[in-house]
Amino acid sequence: MRIPKSVEMALLKQRKEINKQAEIFNNHASKTISMVVQAETLDSELEFWNIKNDEKLDEFLLELPYALLLAGSDFDWSKLPEGYAPLSTMLEFELSCQNEGWGAVCNSGEEEMRSVIDAYSYLGLNDEAAALSAVLEKYVEIDDKDEEFHELIGAAYSSVENKTPELEDRLKVVRRFVRDNSQLLATTEH
């Protein structure tokens, strides 16, 4: 059991591109700062659900959605085990929120937010799904140009009891899901 070959290739392609950018940066940067180069092979990541170190697993999980997103339209999601779409959807939204705050809701739009909420539920993050449902309800009700947009969306999110309000809390649940459900992420293809 391992990750699908297409996922492996997407990850390796992304790492190669990141390393190319790191090399350019490192050649022009001062000696006091540099970008870290990633391994251009996968080892424990081929069975990432078996990674025991939480920090290393989190690092990999947060790398995964960008690699799959950057694989482009040629990437065939229908050939992946069923756990990849919700896992990637949830992690991609988390990364968007980290960069854009509640602007990630606007950038996702109503239909995509419904998929995001379904992904959280699929992964066992039901409190977060409920909080995001409240966010979506408020988002549909107000104009994203409203001066109080972020405050109103934040208030809607906070109006729901949520045991996983922080990314670190949610990653614990995701790690448990991944480790307990490898059959939803693994394939026997080589």
N, C-alpha and C positions, 0 to 999 in steps of 0.2 A: 504494500500500500504506500502510495506517494502522491504528491501533488500532480495534477495533469501536466503533460509536457507543454501545452500551450501556456499555462501559468508560469512554468519554469522559464520558458523562452521570453515571455513578457518581462519577468523580473530581471533576467540577465541583460536584456536589451536596455532596460532602464538603468541598471547599474553601470553598464558600459558608457551610456550617455553621461551619467553623473560623473564618472571617473574622467571622461574627456573634459568636462567643464572644470573639474577639480584640478586637472593638470594645467589647463590654461590659467586658472586663478593662481595656482601655486607658483607658476613660472613668472607671474607679474606681481605677486604680493610680496610684502616685506617678509623677512625671515621670522618675524615674531608671530605671524598668523598663517594658518594654512587650512585648506579643506581636507577632510578625511577621505581617503580613497576606500571604496568598498570592494570586497572580494568579488571577483567576476566569476565565481562558481558558487553553487549552493551545496550546502552540506546538511546540517540539521534542518534547514529550511525545507528540504524535500519531504520531511515528515514534521512540519512545524507544530502540529498538535502534540508532539512528544517533547518539545523544548521545555525543560524544567525551570530554567531561569526566567522569571517573570519579565524582567527588563528586556532581555533579548527577544522574548516572544512579542512583547509590546512593540519593540522596534520593528520587527518583521511585519506585524499586523498593520502598522501605520505606513509601511512601505507598499504593502499589497495593493490598496485601491488605486494609487497613482500609476503603478505599473500596468494594471489592467485597463485603466482609463487611457493611458498613453499608447496602449496597444492598438487603439483606433477602431475604426468601423469593420476592419477585417476580422476582429476578434469574435469568435463564435461562442457566446455565452450559453447557448443551448446545449453545447457539448460538455459543459462543466457539471460536476456534481452540484446538487441543489443548494448547498450551503454557501457557495461563492457569491451569488447575486445579493442575498441579504447582508452577508458579512461585508462585502465591498461597499454596498449602498450605505450601510450604517457608518463605516469607518470614513468613507468619503465625506459624508455629511459632518461628522465630528471634525475632520480636518478643515472643512469649509468654515465651520463655526469658530474654530480656533483663529482663523485668519480674518473672518468677516463679521464675527458676532452674529446678531440677529439678521444681518444682511443676507446670510446664507439661506434664510427662509424665502426672501424675495427672489434670490437667484435660483432657487429650486422651483418655486411656483407651486400652485395648489396640487396639481396632479402628481408631481414628483414627491412632494411632501407626504402624500398618502402612501407612496411606496416606501419612503423613509420610515414612517410610522409603522408600517407592516414589517419592515426589516427589524426594527427594535423589538417588536413583539416576538418575531420568529426567534430572535436570539435570547429571549427570556428577560428582556428589559421592559417589562410591562408598565412600571411606574413612569419611566422615561417616555414610553409611547403615549401614555395618558397625558403627560405634561405637554408633549409635542402636539397632541390632538387639540388641547386647549389653545396652544399657540396658533395652530392652523385655523381654528374657529375664529380667533381674534384677527388673524391676518386677512381672512376672507371678508371680515366685517369692516376693516379700516383701510385707508389709503396708505400705501408705503411711503408717500411723500409727506404724510402727517408729521408735524414737528415732534410729536410725542410717540412716534412709531416704536422706537426701541424700548421706551418705558412701558408702553401698553403691552407689547409682546412679552417683555420680561415679567410683567405683572401676571399675565395669563399663564406663563410657565410656572411661576411661583405659587399660583393659586391651587395647584394640584400637589398633594402629598407625594413625595418622590424620595425613595431610599437611595437613589443613584444620581444626585444632582451634579456631581463633578465627573470629569472624564476619567479620573483615576478609579472612581467607584464603578463606572460602566466597564472599564477595561477588565476589572476583576471578574465581572459576569461574563464578558466575552472570552476571557482566557478559560474560564470553567466550561463554557459552551464548546469551545474549540477542542479542549482536551477530552471532554466527555462525548463528543459527536464526530470523531474523525471519519466515520462512515459517510458523513454529509460533505466531506471535503476531499476524500482520498479517491484514488483510482488505482486500478491494477495495470494500467498501460505503462509501457516503458519506452 
